[in-house]
Amino acid sequence: MQLPGPAGALEALLSPVPDGITPKRAVLLCHPHPLYGGTMHNKVLYRIARRLPVEAGALVGLGLPLSLAMDFAKLREIRVPLLLVQGQKDEFADEAAVRRFAKGLPRPPTLHFVPKAGHLFHGMENAAVDAVVRFLNKN
């Protein structure tokens, strides 16, 4: 599906709610930036979507590219539980940068660092997915 936006159309996928279930919340999964190897068909997001609890009510950030000139100010407005998942070998933000960033948020997020993982979690996808699913099952 295409969603109109100020800079052009955004490509999106929608997973319909199964018959007989009345949703109380929605989950938005955002893929890594396409200019840096991201795609909507990211393995980690696909696996998370397949295992999402129906009642999830939280926000998850995967591999924040803190070293890039991107604005993450909106994360300061988040009022739901927040999980930041980062590869320990992420090319765009090391663990110390993520911890500094997290300290600047008004509501402390849960942090999870995936050992040996880079920005896109290649070869470590299951570790990232498991962390997200555990978090969403609790929140």
Chimera marker file (.cmm) of the C-alpha trace (Angstrom):
<marker_set name="trace">
<marker id="1" x="0.000" y="0.000" z="0.000" r="1" g="1" b="0" radius="0.5"/>
<marker id="2" x="1.073" y="3.616" z="-0.483" r="1" g="1" b="0" radius="0.5"/>
<marker id="3" x="0.643" y="6.305" z="2.190" r="1" g="1" b="0" radius="0.5"/>
<marker id="4" x="0.824" y="9.913" z="0.970" r="1" g="1" b="0" radius="0.5"/>
<marker id="5" x="3.403" y="12.065" z="2.758" r="1" g="1" b="0" radius="0.5"/>
<marker id="6" x="4.892" y="15.553" z="2.454" r="1" g="1" b="0" radius="0.5"/>
<marker id="7" x="8.067" y="14.234" z="0.782" r="1" g="1" b="0" radius="0.5"/>
<marker id="8" x="6.271" y="11.670" z="-1.372" r="1" g="1" b="0" radius="0.5"/>
<marker id="9" x="4.505" y="8.354" z="-0.951" r="1" g="1" b="0" radius="0.5"/>
<marker id="10" x="5.594" y="5.912" z="1.746" r="1" g="1" b="0" radius="0.5"/>
<marker id="11" x="5.469" y="2.224" z="0.986" r="1" g="1" b="0" radius="0.5"/>
<marker id="12" x="3.760" y="0.201" z="3.726" r="1" g="1" b="0" radius="0.5"/>
<marker id="13" x="2.527" y="-3.271" z="4.571" r="1" g="1" b="0" radius="0.5"/>
<marker id="14" x="-0.598" y="-3.867" z="6.625" r="1" g="1" b="0" radius="0.5"/>
<marker id="15" x="-1.302" y="-7.027" z="8.580" r="1" g="1" b="0" radius="0.5"/>
<marker id="16" x="-5.047" y="-7.316" z="9.030" r="1" g="1" b="0" radius="0.5"/>
<marker id="17" x="-6.522" y="-8.267" z="12.380" r="1" g="1" b="0" radius="0.5"/>
<marker id="18" x="-7.807" y="-11.851" z="12.460" r="1" g="1" b="0" radius="0.5"/>
<marker id="19" x="-11.593" y="-12.327" z="12.450" r="1" g="1" b="0" radius="0.5"/>
<marker id="20" x="-13.112" y="-12.317" z="15.904" r="1" g="1" b="0" radius="0.5"/>
<marker id="21" x="-10.438" y="-10.108" z="17.487" r="1" g="1" b="0" radius="0.5"/>
<marker id="22" x="-11.119" y="-6.504" z="18.425" r="1" g="1" b="0" radius="0.5"/>
<marker id="23" x="-7.776" y="-4.672" z="18.560" r="1" g="1" b="0" radius="0.5"/>
<marker id="24" x="-7.090" y="-2.339" z="21.479" r="1" g="1" b="0" radius="0.5"/>
<marker id="25" x="-3.733" y="-1.162" z="20.171" r="1" g="1" b="0" radius="0.5"/>
<marker id="26" x="-1.739" y="-0.968" z="16.972" r="1" g="1" b="0" radius="0.5"/>
<marker id="27" x="1.928" y="-1.742" z="16.405" r="1" g="1" b="0" radius="0.5"/>
<marker id="28" x="4.049" y="0.205" z="13.955" r="1" g="1" b="0" radius="0.5"/>
<marker id="29" x="7.327" y="-1.411" z="12.887" r="1" g="1" b="0" radius="0.5"/>
<marker id="30" x="9.747" y="0.964" z="11.162" r="1" g="1" b="0" radius="0.5"/>
<marker id="31" x="12.565" y="-0.477" z="9.105" r="1" g="1" b="0" radius="0.5"/>
<marker id="32" x="16.150" y="0.814" z="8.977" r="1" g="1" b="0" radius="0.5"/>
<marker id="33" x="16.755" y="3.802" z="6.693" r="1" g="1" b="0" radius="0.5"/>
<marker id="34" x="16.974" y="2.759" z="3.005" r="1" g="1" b="0" radius="0.5"/>
<marker id="35" x="19.981" y="5.000" z="2.346" r="1" g="1" b="0" radius="0.5"/>
<marker id="36" x="21.956" y="2.843" z="4.789" r="1" g="1" b="0" radius="0.5"/>
<marker id="37" x="20.909" y="-0.622" z="3.680" r="1" g="1" b="0" radius="0.5"/>
<marker id="38" x="17.452" y="-0.709" z="5.256" r="1" g="1" b="0" radius="0.5"/>
<marker id="39" x="14.424" y="-2.229" z="3.612" r="1" g="1" b="0" radius="0.5"/>
<marker id="40" x="10.805" y="-2.776" z="4.511" r="1" g="1" b="0" radius="0.5"/>
<marker id="41" x="11.492" y="-6.484" z="4.033" r="1" g="1" b="0" radius="0.5"/>
<marker id="42" x="14.077" y="-6.555" z="6.835" r="1" g="1" b="0" radius="0.5"/>
<marker id="43" x="14.495" y="-10.041" z="8.359" r="1" g="1" b="0" radius="0.5"/>
<marker id="44" x="14.303" y="-8.788" z="11.943" r="1" g="1" b="0" radius="0.5"/>
<marker id="45" x="11.058" y="-6.872" z="11.397" r="1" g="1" b="0" radius="0.5"/>
<marker id="46" x="9.499" y="-9.761" z="9.513" r="1" g="1" b="0" radius="0.5"/>
<marker id="47" x="10.275" y="-12.166" z="12.361" r="1" g="1" b="0" radius="0.5"/>
<marker id="48" x="8.985" y="-9.712" z="14.970" r="1" g="1" b="0" radius="0.5"/>
<marker id="49" x="5.743" y="-9.203" z="13.031" r="1" g="1" b="0" radius="0.5"/>
<marker id="50" x="5.183" y="-12.967" z="12.892" r="1" g="1" b="0" radius="0.5"/>
<marker id="51" x="5.583" y="-13.273" z="16.687" r="1" g="1" b="0" radius="0.5"/>
<marker id="52" x="3.917" y="-10.085" z="17.915" r="1" g="1" b="0" radius="0.5"/>
<marker id="53" x="1.567" y="-10.423" z="20.841" r="1" g="1" b="0" radius="0.5"/>
<marker id="54" x="-1.890" y="-9.176" z="19.874" r="1" g="1" b="0" radius="0.5"/>
<marker id="55" x="-2.051" y="-6.799" z="22.857" r="1" g="1" b="0" radius="0.5"/>
<marker id="56" x="1.322" y="-5.081" z="22.415" r="1" g="1" b="0" radius="0.5"/>
<marker id="57" x="1.356" y="-1.470" z="23.575" r="1" g="1" b="0" radius="0.5"/>
<marker id="58" x="4.931" y="-0.256" z="23.355" r="1" g="1" b="0" radius="0.5"/>
<marker id="59" x="7.476" y="1.207" z="20.967" r="1" g="1" b="0" radius="0.5"/>
<marker id="60" x="10.681" y="-0.460" z="19.822" r="1" g="1" b="0" radius="0.5"/>
<marker id="61" x="13.704" y="1.187" z="18.207" r="1" g="1" b="0" radius="0.5"/>
<marker id="62" x="16.072" y="-1.120" z="16.328" r="1" g="1" b="0" radius="0.5"/>
<marker id="63" x="19.591" y="0.031" z="15.528" r="1" g="1" b="0" radius="0.5"/>
<marker id="64" x="19.315" y="3.786" z="16.004" r="1" g="1" b="0" radius="0.5"/>
<marker id="65" x="21.831" y="5.476" z="13.652" r="1" g="1" b="0" radius="0.5"/>
<marker id="66" x="22.858" y="8.100" z="16.217" r="1" g="1" b="0" radius="0.5"/>
<marker id="67" x="26.034" y="9.073" z="14.335" r="1" g="1" b="0" radius="0.5"/>
<marker id="68" x="23.977" y="10.299" z="11.364" r="1" g="1" b="0" radius="0.5"/>
<marker id="69" x="22.424" y="13.744" z="11.205" r="1" g="1" b="0" radius="0.5"/>
<marker id="70" x="18.924" y="12.525" z="11.994" r="1" g="1" b="0" radius="0.5"/>
<marker id="71" x="16.407" y="14.046" z="14.379" r="1" g="1" b="0" radius="0.5"/>
<marker id="72" x="15.259" y="11.713" z="17.160" r="1" g="1" b="0" radius="0.5"/>
<marker id="73" x="13.543" y="14.491" z="19.154" r="1" g="1" b="0" radius="0.5"/>
<marker id="74" x="10.129" y="12.827" z="18.789" r="1" g="1" b="0" radius="0.5"/>
<marker id="75" x="11.335" y="9.966" z="20.987" r="1" g="1" b="0" radius="0.5"/>
<marker id="76" x="11.308" y="12.455" z="23.879" r="1" g="1" b="0" radius="0.5"/>
<marker id="77" x="7.515" y="12.633" z="23.518" r="1" g="1" b="0" radius="0.5"/>
<marker id="78" x="6.932" y="8.884" z="23.825" r="1" g="1" b="0" radius="0.5"/>
<marker id="79" x="4.575" y="8.020" z="26.680" r="1" g="1" b="0" radius="0.5"/>
<marker id="80" x="4.534" y="4.253" z="26.265" r="1" g="1" b="0" radius="0.5"/>
<marker id="81" x="7.254" y="1.784" z="27.274" r="1" g="1" b="0" radius="0.5"/>
<marker id="82" x="10.233" y="2.080" z="24.921" r="1" g="1" b="0" radius="0.5"/>
<marker id="83" x="12.813" y="-0.559" z="24.031" r="1" g="1" b="0" radius="0.5"/>
<marker id="84" x="16.014" y="0.323" z="22.179" r="1" g="1" b="0" radius="0.5"/>
<marker id="85" x="17.745" y="-2.668" z="20.597" r="1" g="1" b="0" radius="0.5"/>
<marker id="86" x="21.246" y="-2.072" z="19.301" r="1" g="1" b="0" radius="0.5"/>
<marker id="87" x="23.976" y="-4.288" z="17.928" r="1" g="1" b="0" radius="0.5"/>
<marker id="88" x="27.153" y="-4.038" z="20.002" r="1" g="1" b="0" radius="0.5"/>
<marker id="89" x="29.091" y="-3.599" z="16.753" r="1" g="1" b="0" radius="0.5"/>
<marker id="90" x="26.627" y="-1.155" z="15.156" r="1" g="1" b="0" radius="0.5"/>
<marker id="91" x="28.437" y="1.028" z="12.639" r="1" g="1" b="0" radius="0.5"/>
<marker id="92" x="26.249" y="4.055" z="13.368" r="1" g="1" b="0" radius="0.5"/>
<marker id="93" x="26.101" y="4.107" z="17.183" r="1" g="1" b="0" radius="0.5"/>
<marker id="94" x="28.154" y="2.279" z="19.772" r="1" g="1" b="0" radius="0.5"/>
<marker id="95" x="26.829" y="1.170" z="23.156" r="1" g="1" b="0" radius="0.5"/>
<marker id="96" x="28.147" y="4.272" z="24.950" r="1" g="1" b="0" radius="0.5"/>
<marker id="97" x="26.350" y="6.593" z="22.490" r="1" g="1" b="0" radius="0.5"/>
<marker id="98" x="23.066" y="4.717" z="22.937" r="1" g="1" b="0" radius="0.5"/>
<marker id="99" x="23.397" y="4.861" z="26.739" r="1" g="1" b="0" radius="0.5"/>
<marker id="100" x="24.069" y="8.633" z="26.590" r="1" g="1" b="0" radius="0.5"/>
<marker id="101" x="21.083" y="9.121" z="24.298" r="1" g="1" b="0" radius="0.5"/>
<marker id="102" x="18.843" y="7.040" z="26.581" r="1" g="1" b="0" radius="0.5"/>
<marker id="103" x="19.839" y="9.111" z="29.627" r="1" g="1" b="0" radius="0.5"/>
<marker id="104" x="18.552" y="12.218" z="27.828" r="1" g="1" b="0" radius="0.5"/>
<marker id="105" x="15.040" y="10.805" z="27.421" r="1" g="1" b="0" radius="0.5"/>
<marker id="106" x="12.426" y="11.882" z="29.986" r="1" g="1" b="0" radius="0.5"/>
<marker id="107" x="11.192" y="8.291" z="30.420" r="1" g="1" b="0" radius="0.5"/>
<marker id="108" x="14.067" y="5.794" z="30.697" r="1" g="1" b="0" radius="0.5"/>
<marker id="109" x="13.876" y="3.174" z="27.952" r="1" g="1" b="0" radius="0.5"/>
<marker id="110" x="14.751" y="-0.477" z="28.302" r="1" g="1" b="0" radius="0.5"/>
<marker id="111" x="18.072" y="-1.123" z="26.547" r="1" g="1" b="0" radius="0.5"/>
<marker id="112" x="19.156" y="-4.375" z="24.934" r="1" g="1" b="0" radius="0.5"/>
<marker id="113" x="22.502" y="-4.820" z="23.201" r="1" g="1" b="0" radius="0.5"/>
<marker id="114" x="22.948" y="-7.784" z="20.868" r="1" g="1" b="0" radius="0.5"/>
<marker id="115" x="26.495" y="-9.180" z="21.123" r="1" g="1" b="0" radius="0.5"/>
<marker id="116" x="28.452" y="-9.419" z="17.846" r="1" g="1" b="0" radius="0.5"/>
<marker id="117" x="25.644" y="-7.709" z="15.887" r="1" g="1" b="0" radius="0.5"/>
<marker id="118" x="26.098" y="-4.833" z="13.463" r="1" g="1" b="0" radius="0.5"/>
<marker id="119" x="23.523" y="-2.275" z="12.373" r="1" g="1" b="0" radius="0.5"/>
<marker id="120" x="21.261" y="-4.704" z="10.504" r="1" g="1" b="0" radius="0.5"/>
<marker id="121" x="21.784" y="-7.623" z="12.955" r="1" g="1" b="0" radius="0.5"/>
<marker id="122" x="23.028" y="-9.983" z="10.183" r="1" g="1" b="0" radius="0.5"/>
<marker id="123" x="23.463" y="-13.445" z="11.650" r="1" g="1" b="0" radius="0.5"/>
<marker id="124" x="22.022" y="-12.301" z="14.986" r="1" g="1" b="0" radius="0.5"/>
<marker id="125" x="18.430" y="-11.665" z="13.928" r="1" g="1" b="0" radius="0.5"/>
<marker id="126" x="16.937" y="-14.168" z="16.367" r="1" g="1" b="0" radius="0.5"/>
<marker id="127" x="18.624" y="-12.503" z="19.351" r="1" g="1" b="0" radius="0.5"/>
<marker id="128" x="17.105" y="-9.138" z="18.380" r="1" g="1" b="0" radius="0.5"/>
<marker id="129" x="13.686" y="-10.660" z="17.688" r="1" g="1" b="0" radius="0.5"/>
<marker id="130" x="13.662" y="-12.561" z="20.994" r="1" g="1" b="0" radius="0.5"/>
<marker id="131" x="14.475" y="-9.368" z="22.933" r="1" g="1" b="0" radius="0.5"/>
<marker id="132" x="11.638" y="-7.488" z="21.225" r="1" g="1" b="0" radius="0.5"/>
<marker id="133" x="9.067" y="-10.244" z="21.704" r="1" g="1" b="0" radius="0.5"/>
<marker id="134" x="9.984" y="-10.625" z="25.414" r="1" g="1" b="0" radius="0.5"/>
<marker id="135" x="9.602" y="-6.871" z="25.874" r="1" g="1" b="0" radius="0.5"/>
<marker id="136" x="6.280" y="-6.668" z="24.039" r="1" g="1" b="0" radius="0.5"/>
<marker id="137" x="4.888" y="-9.611" z="25.986" r="1" g="1" b="0" radius="0.5"/>
<marker id="138" x="5.588" y="-7.676" z="29.209" r="1" g="1" b="0" radius="0.5"/>
<marker id="139" x="4.243" y="-4.303" z="28.019" r="1" g="1" b="0" radius="0.5"/>
<link id1="1" id2="2" r="1" g="1" b="0" radius="0.2"/>
<link id1="2" id2="3" r="1" g="1" b="0" radius="0.2"/>
<link id1="3" id2="4" r="1" g="1" b="0" radius="0.2"/>
<link id1="4" id2="5" r="1" g="1" b="0" radius="0.2"/>
<link id1="5" id2="6" r="1" g="1" b="0" radius="0.2"/>
<link id1="6" id2="7" r="1" g="1" b="0" radius="0.2"/>
<link id1="7" id2="8" r="1" g="1" b="0" radius="0.2"/>
<link id1="8" id2="9" r="1" g="1" b="0" radius="0.2"/>
<link id1="9" id2="10" r="1" g="1" b="0" radius="0.2"/>
<link id1="10" id2="11" r="1" g="1" b="0" radius="0.2"/>
<link id1="11" id2="12" r="1" g="1" b="0" radius="0.2"/>
<link id1="12" id2="13" r="1" g="1" b="0" radius="0.2"/>
<link id1="13" id2="14" r="1" g="1" b="0" radius="0.2"/>
<link id1="14" id2="15" r="1" g="1" b="0" radius="0.2"/>
<link id1="15" id2="16" r="1" g="1" b="0" radius="0.2"/>
<link id1="16" id2="17" r="1" g="1" b="0" radius="0.2"/>
<link id1="17" id2="18" r="1" g="1" b="0" radius="0.2"/>
<link id1="18" id2="19" r="1" g="1" b="0" radius="0.2"/>
<link id1="19" id2="20" r="1" g="1" b="0" radius="0.2"/>
<link id1="20" id2="21" r="1" g="1" b="0" radius="0.2"/>
<link id1="21" id2="22" r="1" g="1" b="0" radius="0.2"/>
<link id1="22" id2="23" r="1" g="1" b="0" radius="0.2"/>
<link id1="23" id2="24" r="1" g="1" b="0" radius="0.2"/>
<link id1="24" id2="25" r="1" g="1" b="0" radius="0.2"/>
<link id1="25" id2="26" r="1" g="1" b="0" radius="0.2"/>
<link id1="26" id2="27" r="1" g="1" b="0" radius="0.2"/>
<link id1="27" id2="28" r="1" g="1" b="0" radius="0.2"/>
<link id1="28" id2="29" r="1" g="1" b="0" radius="0.2"/>
<link id1="29" id2="30" r="1" g="1" b="0" radius="0.2"/>
<link id1="30" id2="31" r="1" g="1" b="0" radius="0.2"/>
<link id1="31" id2="32" r="1" g="1" b="0" radius="0.2"/>
<link id1="32" id2="33" r="1" g="1" b="0" radius="0.2"/>
<link id1="33" id2="34" r="1" g="1" b="0" radius="0.2"/>
<link id1="34" id2="35" r="1" g="1" b="0" radius="0.2"/>
<link id1="35" id2="36" r="1" g="1" b="0" radius="0.2"/>
<link id1="36" id2="37" r="1" g="1" b="0" radius="0.2"/>
<link id1="37" id2="38" r="1" g="1" b="0" radius="0.2"/>
<link id1="38" id2="39" r="1" g="1" b="0" radius="0.2"/>
<link id1="39" id2="40" r="1" g="1" b="0" radius="0.2"/>
<link id1="40" id2="41" r="1" g="1" b="0" radius="0.2"/>
<link id1="41" id2="42" r="1" g="1" b="0" radius="0.2"/>
<link id1="42" id2="43" r="1" g="1" b="0" radius="0.2"/>
<link id1="43" id2="44" r="1" g="1" b="0" radius="0.2"/>
<link id1="44" id2="45" r="1" g="1" b="0" radius="0.2"/>
<link id1="45" id2="46" r="1" g="1" b="0" radius="0.2"/>
<link id1="46" id2="47" r="1" g="1" b="0" radius="0.2"/>
<link id1="47" id2="48" r="1" g="1" b="0" radius="0.2"/>
<link id1="48" id2="49" r="1" g="1" b="0" radius="0.2"/>
<link id1="49" id2="50" r="1" g="1" b="0" radius="0.2"/>
<link id1="50" id2="51" r="1" g="1" b="0" radius="0.2"/>
<link id1="51" id2="52" r="1" g="1" b="0" radius="0.2"/>
<link id1="52" id2="53" r="1" g="1" b="0" radius="0.2"/>
<link id1="53" id2="54" r="1" g="1" b="0" radius="0.2"/>
<link id1="54" id2="55" r="1" g="1" b="0" radius="0.2"/>
<link id1="55" id2="56" r="1" g="1" b="0" radius="0.2"/>
<link id1="56" id2="57" r="1" g="1" b="0" radius="0.2"/>
<link id1="57" id2="58" r="1" g="1" b="0" radius="0.2"/>
<link id1="58" id2="59" r="1" g="1" b="0" radius="0.2"/>
<link id1="59" id2="60" r="1" g="1" b="0" radius="0.2"/>
<link id1="60" id2="61" r="1" g="1" b="0" radius="0.2"/>
<link id1="61" id2="62" r="1" g="1" b="0" radius="0.2"/>
<link id1="62" id2="63" r="1" g="1" b="0" radius="0.2"/>
<link id1="63" id2="64" r="1" g="1" b="0" radius="0.2"/>
<link id1="64" id2="65" r="1" g="1" b="0" radius="0.2"/>
<link id1="65" id2="66" r="1" g="1" b="0" radius="0.2"/>
<link id1="66" id2="67" r="1" g="1" b="0" radius="0.2"/>
<link id1="67" id2="68" r="1" g="1" b="0" radius="0.2"/>
<link id1="68" id2="69" r="1" g="1" b="0" radius="0.2"/>
<link id1="69" id2="70" r="1" g="1" b="0" radius="0.2"/>
<link id1="70" id2="71" r="1" g="1" b="0" radius="0.2"/>
<link id1="71" id2="72" r="1" g="1" b="0" radius="0.2"/>
<link id1="72" id2="73" r="1" g="1" b="0" radius="0.2"/>
<link id1="73" id2="74" r="1" g="1" b="0" radius="0.2"/>
<link id1="74" id2="75" r="1" g="1" b="0" radius="0.2"/>
<link id1="75" id2="76" r="1" g="1" b="0" radius="0.2"/>
<link id1="76" id2="77" r="1" g="1" b="0" radius="0.2"/>
<link id1="77" id2="78" r="1" g="1" b="0" radius="0.2"/>
<link id1="78" id2="79" r="1" g="1" b="0" radius="0.2"/>
<link id1="79" id2="80" r="1" g="1" b="0" radius="0.2"/>
<link id1="80" id2="81" r="1" g="1" b="0" radius="0.2"/>
<link id1="81" id2="82" r="1" g="1" b="0" radius="0.2"/>
<link id1="82" id2="83" r="1" g="1" b="0" radius="0.2"/>
<link id1="83" id2="84" r="1" g="1" b="0" radius="0.2"/>
<link id1="84" id2="85" r="1" g="1" b="0" radius="0.2"/>
<link id1="85" id2="86" r="1" g="1" b="0" radius="0.2"/>
<link id1="86" id2="87" r="1" g="1" b="0" radius="0.2"/>
<link id1="87" id2="88" r="1" g="1" b="0" radius="0.2"/>
<link id1="88" id2="89" r="1" g="1" b="0" radius="0.2"/>
<link id1="89" id2="90" r="1" g="1" b="0" radius="0.2"/>
<link id1="90" id2="91" r="1" g="1" b="0" radius="0.2"/>
<link id1="91" id2="92" r="1" g="1" b="0" radius="0.2"/>
<link id1="92" id2="93" r="1" g="1" b="0" radius="0.2"/>
<link id1="93" id2="94" r="1" g="1" b="0" radius="0.2"/>
<link id1="94" id2="95" r="1" g="1" b="0" radius="0.2"/>
<link id1="95" id2="96" r="1" g="1" b="0" radius="0.2"/>
<link id1="96" id2="97" r="1" g="1" b="0" radius="0.2"/>
<link id1="97" id2="98" r="1" g="1" b="0" radius="0.2"/>
<link id1="98" id2="99" r="1" g="1" b="0" radius="0.2"/>
<link id1="99" id2="100" r="1" g="1" b="0" radius="0.2"/>
<link id1="100" id2="101" r="1" g="1" b="0" radius="0.2"/>
<link id1="101" id2="102" r="1" g="1" b="0" radius="0.2"/>
<link id1="102" id2="103" r="1" g="1" b="0" radius="0.2"/>
<link id1="103" id2="104" r="1" g="1" b="0" radius="0.2"/>
<link id1="104" id2="105" r="1" g="1" b="0" radius="0.2"/>
<link id1="105" id2="106" r="1" g="1" b="0" radius="0.2"/>
<link id1="106" id2="107" r="1" g="1" b="0" radius="0.2"/>
<link id1="107" id2="108" r="1" g="1" b="0" radius="0.2"/>
<link id1="108" id2="109" r="1" g="1" b="0" radius="0.2"/>
<link id1="109" id2="110" r="1" g="1" b="0" radius="0.2"/>
<link id1="110" id2="111" r="1" g="1" b="0" radius="0.2"/>
<link id1="111" id2="112" r="1" g="1" b="0" radius="0.2"/>
<link id1="112" id2="113" r="1" g="1" b="0" radius="0.2"/>
<link id1="113" id2="114" r="1" g="1" b="0" radius="0.2"/>
<link id1="114" id2="115" r="1" g="1" b="0" radius="0.2"/>
<link id1="115" id2="116" r="1" g="1" b="0" radius="0.2"/>
<link id1="116" id2="117" r="1" g="1" b="0" radius="0.2"/>
<link id1="117" id2="118" r="1" g="1" b="0" radius="0.2"/>
<link id1="118" id2="119" r="1" g="1" b="0" radius="0.2"/>
<link id1="119" id2="120" r="1" g="1" b="0" radius="0.2"/>
<link id1="120" id2="121" r="1" g="1" b="0" radius="0.2"/>
<link id1="121" id2="122" r="1" g="1" b="0" radius="0.2"/>
<link id1="122" id2="123" r="1" g="1" b="0" radius="0.2"/>
<link id1="123" id2="124" r="1" g="1" b="0" radius="0.2"/>
<link id1="124" id2="125" r="1" g="1" b="0" radius="0.2"/>
<link id1="125" id2="126" r="1" g="1" b="0" radius="0.2"/>
<link id1="126" id2="127" r="1" g="1" b="0" radius="0.2"/>
<link id1="127" id2="128" r="1" g="1" b="0" radius="0.2"/>
<link id1="128" id2="129" r="1" g="1" b="0" radius="0.2"/>
<link id1="129" id2="130" r="1" g="1" b="0" radius="0.2"/>
<link id1="130" id2="131" r="1" g="1" b="0" radius="0.2"/>
<link id1="131" id2="132" r="1" g="1" b="0" radius="0.2"/>
<link id1="132" id2="133" r="1" g="1" b="0" radius="0.2"/>
<link id1="133" id2="134" r="1" g="1" b="0" radius="0.2"/>
<link id1="134" id2="135" r="1" g="1" b="0" radius="0.2"/>
<link id1="135" id2="136" r="1" g="1" b="0" radius="0.2"/>
<link id1="136" id2="137" r="1" g="1" b="0" radius="0.2"/>
<link id1="137" id2="138" r="1" g="1" b="0" radius="0.2"/>
<link id1="138" id2="139" r="1" g="1" b="0" radius="0.2"/>
</marker_set>
